[in-house]
Amino acid sequence: MDSKSDSKNLSAESWLRYADELGLAPFYLERPVQMGAFIAAPAAPIIAAAHESAIWQAPADDRAASSSLPALVAAVPKRVVETSSVAQKSAASQIFVPQVAAQSLFEERIENDSLDRIRQDITPTCTRCKLHKARKQIVFGVGNPEAQLVFVGEGPGRDEDEQGEPFVGRAGQLLTQMIGAMGLRRQDVYICNVVKCRPPENRLPEKDEIAICSPFLARQLAVINPKVICCLGACSAQTLLNTNQGISRFRGEWFDYRGSKLIATYHPAYLLRNPAAKAEVWKDLQKVMAVLGLHPPKKTKP
Ligand code: SF4
């Protein structure tokens, strides 16, 4: 058996173990599996030019990833096709496709689920995946439980592991600035990660770790039910959209994620090393602002 098959089997086993914990193991045995298909859609229009202000500065580690939810349980993401004249003039482009799609456990929402219940289900001593070995504490998520906007990163770093809160290091400070530039405060949005424990040496989460932990993310998103999900970096976008495609293929475009609009942009840590990409990210954030009816705060005169 090759490594790809091993990985798929591992993912399937992880999900079945998780379903078994919830008493839902027979769920999958009765579910039909559907194959995905290639489709084409017009490219999304560019909404606005780059932000002129001097927000967002500094360098650090880039976090790009290539992991996805196990195909066994992933829902087919649907690109939200733009119909504006700008979009119609844009060249059609082929979009990524999930390899296999089936109905998800989390499409049938857990009755009376809540963030507190999810936190309790994880438990502070979770050992479901190997990330438990080096972590100091679980980093569950923070923010408004009824937020219209949720940011999803890949996993906690050193500072987050120390403080138990996502995005509090240098990249987190940049994210806070980005949120402020949108006319919001940190406490207005919800911020979480795909995996809840810090990967050693800040490496990317591995497929088996994502497969085991990401059901908790799916539940968090189902409970919050935000209008917009903004994926920060490849890992979260690839996980939620069930694709291995590079983020540059679909960054800044809209998708449907179980009733929420999903957009992917670069991780703030990437921006710390590549400040030139801030302009692209600002375009993405302006799209989010347009959907949420937000306006940048007025600059105060010195
Ligand atoms: S990453 Fe998730 S599944 Fe793994 S030990 Fe931490 S909380 Fe548990």
Boltz pocket constraint, residues with backbone or C-beta under 6 A from the ligand:
constraints:
  - pocket:
      binder: B
      contacts: [[A, 122], [A, 123], [A, 126], [A, 127], [A, 128], [A, 129], [A, 130], [A, 131], [A, 132], [A, 138], [A, 195], [A, 196], [A, 197], [A, 209], [A, 212], [A, 213]]
      max_distance: 6.0
